[in-house]
Amino acid sequence: MKIFLINIGNTHIQYTICKNGIIDNFKQIPTEDFTLDIIPKNIQIAAASVVPKIKEQLQESSFSNKIFWLTHDKILNIDLSRVNAKDLGADRLANAIILAEHTNKNTIAVSIDFGTCITFEIVDNNQIFRGGAIVPGRKLLRKALHNYTAQLPLIPLHDTTAPDLGESTESAMRLGIDNGVIGTVKELINDLETRFHGCAIQIFATGGDQKFFTERIEKLIEGNTFFTLRGILKAWEMNNNNEG
């Protein structure tokens, strides 16, 4: 059986045709380049979106009756009673669905999605979604410094940290942003270890910027690049295509 999976994020859109429950590759485009042409005809669609404009466009299209939208009110393998479920982004729900498969009586599962924002999702040993954290990502922080100051440039992302102690404006920005975000992620991990003292914690990294962080934070488990797509597929399977 084939199903078209699509994850609509603020910066990028991931999509693929999944065959018999197997995801082995996907395509990715900038969100601003989305057109309905990427959607195949005559196939069930399972989708997650944090971009209302594109979701509305799809809902008004000829594909609307074929789309399963991942939302908090679907049949899920996680308990949402501890959070304000209506506020949860569909991508965070998808990540939490996969995390639930990695919990047991002594293990907490956490995902950190390194994208436009860095989002933490936490599922405890009772498969209760406990919430998480949202932090601006490296690219977003660069844009903020550029957009809200008169002279700071918009600097590119680098795979390495700053080469010096801020001897130029660019390296000072790299040092402040990149090392600062690494420190933020580490501190949030320390906070989780304190809150869930006595439990093992598995922390999965995903998202387009994950490599930068997995190379610098030992506690991160490198997740595959279609972590969120897997969650969308799992949700569709649990709901048995009820929206089709």
Backbone hydrogen bonds, N-H to C=O, Kabsch-Sander energy under -0.5 kcal/mol:
donor,donor_aa,acceptor,acceptor_aa,energy
3,I,18,C,-1.9
4,F,44,Q,-2.9
5,L,3,I,-0.6
5,L,16,T,-2.7
6,I,46,A,-2.0
7,N,14,Q,-2.9
8,I,6,I,-0.5
8,I,48,A,-3.2
9,G,7,N,-0.8
9,G,12,H,-2.1
13,I,29,I,-2.8
14,Q,7,N,-2.2
15,Y,27,K,-2.1
16,T,5,L,-2.1
18,C,3,I,-3.2
18,C,16,T,-0.7
19,K,22,I,-1.3
20,N,1,M,-3.2
20,N,18,C,-0.5
22,I,19,K,-1.6
23,I,21,G,-0.5
24,D,22,I,-0.6
27,K,15,Y,-2.9
29,I,13,I,-2.1
31,T,11,T,-2.5
33,D,30,P,-2.0
34,F,31,T,-1.7
38,I,35,T,-1.5
39,I,36,L,-1.6
44,Q,2,K,-0.5
45,I,66,K,-2.5
46,A,4,F,-2.7
47,A,68,F,-3.1
48,A,6,I,-2.0
50,V,8,I,-2.1
54,I,51,V,-0.7
55,K,51,V,-2.1
56,E,52,P,-2.8
57,Q,53,K,-1.8
58,L,54,I,-2.3
59,Q,55,K,-2.3
60,E,56,E,-1.5
61,S,58,L,-1.2
64,S,61,S,-1.4
66,K,63,F,-2.6
67,I,64,S,-1.1
68,F,45,I,-3.0
68,F,66,K,-0.5
69,W,67,I,-0.6
70,L,47,A,-2.7
70,L,68,F,-0.5
71,T,69,W,-0.7
74,K,71,T,-1.5
76,L,74,K,-0.5
79,D,127,Q,-2.5
80,L,78,I,-0.6
83,V,80,L,-1.4
85,A,83,V,-1.5
87,D,84,N,-1.6
88,L,85,A,-1.4
90,A,49,S,-0.6
93,L,89,G,-1.9
94,A,90,A,-2.3
95,N,91,D,-2.1
96,A,92,R,-2.3
97,I,93,L,-2.1
98,I,94,A,-1.4
99,L,95,N,-2.1
100,A,96,A,-1.9
101,E,98,I,-1.3
102,H,99,L,-2.5
103,T,100,A,-0.8
104,N,107,T,-1.0
107,T,104,N,-1.3
108,I,200,A,-3.2
109,A,123,V,-2.5
110,V,202,Q,-2.9
111,S,121,E,-2.1
112,I,204,F,-2.9
113,D,119,T,-2.7
114,F,112,I,-0.8
114,F,206,T,-3.2
115,G,113,D,-1.3
115,G,117,C,-1.9
118,I,135,V,-3.9
119,T,113,D,-1.7
119,T,117,C,-0.7
120,F,133,A,-3.0
121,E,111,S,-2.3
122,I,131,G,-1.8
123,V,109,A,-2.8
124,D,128,I,-2.4
127,Q,124,D,-2.0
129,F,79,D,-2.6
129,F,127,Q,-0.5
130,R,122,I,-2.7
130,R,128,I,-0.7
131,G,122,I,-0.6
133,A,120,F,-0.6
135,V,118,I,-2.5
137,G,116,T,-2.2
141,L,137,G,-2.3
142,R,138,R,-1.7
143,K,139,K,-2.2
144,A,140,L,-2.3
145,L,141,L,-2.2
146,H,142,R,-2.0
147,N,143,K,-3.2
148,Y,144,A,-1.9
149,T,146,H,-0.8
155,I,153,P,-0.9
166,G,164,D,-1.2
172,A,168,S,-2.4
173,M,169,T,-2.2
174,R,170,E,-2.6
175,L,171,S,-2.6
176,G,172,A,-2.4
177,I,173,M,-3.0
178,D,174,R,-2.0
179,N,174,R,-0.8
179,N,175,L,-0.9
180,G,175,L,-0.6
180,G,176,G,-0.6
181,V,177,I,-2.6
182,I,178,D,-2.1
183,G,179,N,-2.3
184,T,180,G,-2.1
185,V,181,V,-2.6
186,K,182,I,-2.4
187,E,183,G,-2.3
188,L,184,T,-2.3
189,I,185,V,-2.1
190,N,186,K,-2.4
191,D,187,E,-2.1
192,L,188,L,-1.9
193,E,189,I,-2.3
194,T,190,N,-1.7
195,R,191,D,-2.4
196,F,192,L,-2.5
197,H,194,T,-1.1
199,C,196,F,-2.2
200,A,106,N,-2.6
202,Q,108,I,-2.7
203,I,201,I,-0.5
203,I,219,K,-0.5
204,F,110,V,-3.5
204,F,202,Q,-0.6
205,A,221,I,-3.1
206,T,112,I,-2.5
209,D,114,F,-2.6
210,Q,207,G,-1.5
212,F,209,D,-0.5
213,F,209,D,-0.9
213,F,210,Q,-0.6
214,T,210,Q,-2.9
215,E,211,K,-1.7
216,R,213,F,-1.6
217,I,213,F,-1.8
218,E,216,R,-0.5
220,L,217,I,-1.6
221,I,203,I,-3.3
222,E,220,L,-0.6
223,G,205,A,-2.4
223,G,221,I,-0.5
227,F,224,N,-1.2
230,R,226,F,-2.2
231,G,227,F,-1.4
232,I,228,T,-2.0
233,L,229,L,-2.4
234,K,230,R,-2.6
235,A,231,G,-2.2
236,W,232,I,-2.2
237,E,233,L,-2.5
238,M,234,K,-2.3
239,N,235,A,-1.7
240,N,236,W,-0.5
240,N,237,E,-1.0
241,N,236,W,-1.5
242,N,239,N,-1.1
244,G,241,N,-1.5
